[in-house]
Amino acid sequence: MTAAVTLLCTGCSRNIDNGDAVRAGVVDYLRARTAQTGLDVNLMQVDVTAVSFQKDEAHATVYFRPKGATNQGGMQMSYTLDRKGDKWVVRARSGGASPHGGAMPPGMSPPGGGEGTGLPPGHPATGAAPSGELPPGHPSVGSKQ
C-alpha cells in the first residue's frame, strides 16, 4: 500500500528540469512586465540556449530576436529562476541592476541624459526643456543647408 501511494505521488509531479519549462517561465515573466517594458513577447522568438539546474534553481541563457528574423538583431540575457511548484519563476532582482541582467557599457548608466544617465558623457538630457541653443557648428533651424 505504501509503495502505491509513493508511486501515485511521484507520478503527479512533473519533471520541469528542461529548457521548455524554463522558456515558459521566462515568457510568463516578460508577459507580466509588458506594461513596464512595452515589450510584446508575442512578436519575439525566445530560445533557451543554455540551462543548468541545481536543486530548486535554474540558470538560463536566453536569446531573443524578432520573429522571422535571422540570428542577427537579437540579444542574449541571463536569468536565474526558482522552482515554484511545477513551474519555473524568474527570480526578482534587487538593487539598481538592470531588470534583465548584464551591465551597462563603461561610461554609461540608467537612461535620462548626461553623465550617469545612460547617455555618453556630455550628451544633453533627453526630455529636458530645450534651451534654445544649438551645438557649436550646427546649422540654424530653418536653414536650407
N, C-alpha and C positions, 0 to 999 in steps of 0.2 A: 504494500500500500504506500509506504514512504517513497519508494522508487517511482511509483506512478505519479505522485504529487510533484516530486523533483523534476521529472521529465515534462510534466504539464507546465510547470512554472518556467523552466528554461526554454520551452518551446514558444512561450508567449513573448519573450523578449527578443527584439530584433538585433542583429549584429549591424551596428552602424559604423563600424571601423572601415569605411570605404569612401572613395572620392565623391561618389554620387550624394551620399548623405552630407558630406562636408559642403559640397556645392550648394545643396538645398539650404543649409544653414546660412551661408554667405548671401544667397539670393534673398532669403527671408529678412536678413539684417538690412540689406540695401533697400528692399521694398518698404520696410518700416521707417526708413530715413528719407524717403522720397521728398517729403515736404521740406526737409532741411537741406538736402543736397541738390534737388532739382534733377536728379539722375533717374531716367526711366530704364530700369534694368531689363524691361521687355525689348528694348532696342539693342541690347548688348549680347555678345557671345561671351559666356563665362566658362572658363576652363580651369579646373584644378590641375596644375602642372606638377605639383609635388605635395605630398602629405605624409606626416608621421604621427603616430599615436602613442601616448604614454598614459595608461590608465584612463582617467576621465578627461583627458586633454588632447587636443589635436593642434598641430601646427601646419598651416597650409600656405602654399604659394599659389596665387590665383591670377590668371591672365585674362584681361578684359579687352575686348575690341568691338567696334560696331558690327552688328550682324551683317553678313555678306561681304565684309572686308577681308583682305588677306591678313597675314600676321603683322603687316605694317599698321602703324597708327594706334596700337594698343598700349596698355600699361600693365605692369605687374605689381601686385600688392601682396603683403604677408598678413596673415590673420592667425590669431590664437582663438580656439573655440573650446567651450566646455560642454561636456555631456550633460544634458538635462532630460532625463527620462530616455525616450527613444529618438532624441533629436540632438543635433549639434547647434550651439548658440554662440555667436561671436562674442568674445569677451569685451566688456566695456573698457575703454582706455581711460587712464587717469592723467591729470595734469594737462599741460598745453600741447600734448602730442597731436599730430595730425590724426584725423579720425580714421584713416586707413593705414597708418603706419608709415614708415620711411621718414627721412629727414629732409628738411628744406636744403636747397643747394647753399654752399658757402656764400655769406653776404646777404642771404635772403631770410625772411621770417614771415609771419602771417600777413595776409593781404591788407591793404589800406593806403599805402603811399609813403615813399621816402625810406630813410634808414630804419631798419627794424620792422618793416611792414609788409614784406613780400615783394617789394619792387627794388630795383637796383638803387644803391645809394645815390642821392641827389635827384631821383625821379620825383616829380610833383605828385602830391597825394591825389588819389582818384576820388571823385565825388566831392572834392573841395570846390568852394565857390571860385570862379575864375577871377584872377587878379587883374585882368586886362593887359597884362604884359606877355609878350611872346618871347620865346628863347632867342638868344643872340643869333643873327643871321637868318631868322625865319622871315619869309615874305609877309608883308602886311596882309591882313584879312581883306579879301575883296580884290586883291591884285590879280592880274591876269598872267602871272609868271608860271 
